[in-house]
Amino acid sequence: MERRRKAVTGGGGSTTGALNPGAGERIAVTGFGLVTPMGFTSWSSVSAVIRNCRHFAWHETVLVADTPDGTALRGATISRVSGEDVRFGLTGSERSLALLAPALREATSGLSPSPDDAVPAWIINGIPSGEAGALPCPADILPLLSPAEYLPVGREGGSGRCLFLDRVAEAAEALGEGRCPRALVAAVDSLCFLPVLEELLVAGRLLSGPNPEGIIPGEAAGAILLEREESARKRGAPIYAFVSSWGHGIDPVPRTGGRPSQGRGLTEAFFQAFDGPPTTGGEMGLVVADLNGERQRAMEWTLTEGRIFGPSHRERQLWLPAFAVGECGAAIAAVQAVVAGVALAKNLANGEQVALYSSDDGGETRVLCLDQGDFADRHALNRWRREQRSKTNERGT
């Protein structure tokens, strides 16, 4: 898809713009990590999302009505990560670290703890914790991250859902201006904690018999490594995708207001990402959306899709990771970004571009567009991965 592009302007933490490949380096996605209830790696989790697999369970404490008349109760449906390191009963800070550690290790594999490889990082944490300022980063990864900005997220007004894409745009601007060779953005969140579930229950947002348009709370941790193309090629890093553009919008009718959405904020965000009303938006082969079962979000996308995308000779796919991993709050955009990157690397995106978007309950919306990287299909990706394993084995012997 041909897309008009404008040069990145520095300063101010702008979250709208597009990279101009004629003016400087392209920004590559060279690493990602993902932990979901379906797996502890990006590949296993994304494979489950593509196959529409689920790992839902019942919460043993929170009960929701299971019949329209409210006479039968059952445990609230949740999607929770389980395993030796993320066992039930962990505190907020313990679970943040247990979920985020594998994602960070996967995303930063191949980097060395040296001053030349120091990575500016943004770590977003939506899990409630009584320990103020506790950075959820394992000791072996912390030397790679410098400086590391820690962003704990509150639940008020739905804030935090757009933070991941905000920081991806900020990192892309910093890289495009040459302020650093690479940067990392990570997020972790869980809506499966009892206080959060109780708030969702009181607000009437949990999926149940009387409320078929509710959400299934989930949890996840994800991270992506962004890098200037020159730096990536110099160290032989894989280039899964390129960041091409992003956009920002504010809906004048937030979901918390109780009125039907008109989709204006999301429409504006797409217009900015496409650098104006597109004439070829129909060529976008895949959109990775943050729809989670709630009616307001579905209406917002329906209104936006008709304005943004024109007729196309190919079918445009819509992937909904939250229907597989559950609603992950501040981490859902990280899940979407990794899913989009893997889709491009495996040639599952029905084209060479992917758009993903996130929106807060308060009306903030973000759109990010990715272009295909060096891998033309899954066979090329698998060959590269086999070569890397072979090189690792040779070094080991």
Secondary structure, DSSP 8 states (H G I E B T S, - for coil): ----------STT---EE--TTTS--EEEEEEEEEBTTBSSHHHHHHHHHTT---EEEEEEEEEE-STTS--EEEEEEE---SSTT-TT--HHHHHHHHHHHHHHHHTTT--SSGGG-EEEEEEE-S--SSTT-----TTTGGGEEEEEEEE---GGGTTTTHHHHHHHHHHHHHHTTS-SEEEEEEEEES-SHHHHHHHHHTT-B--SS-TT-B-BBEEEEEEEEEEHHHHHHTT----EEEEEEEEEE-SS-GGG-S----HHHHHHHHHHTTSS-SSGGG--EEE----S-HHHHHHHHHHHHHH----SS--EEE-THHHH-B-GGGHHHHHHHHHHHHHHTT-SSSSEEEEEEE-TTSEEEEEEEEE-S-SSHHHHHHHHHHHHHHHHHHH-
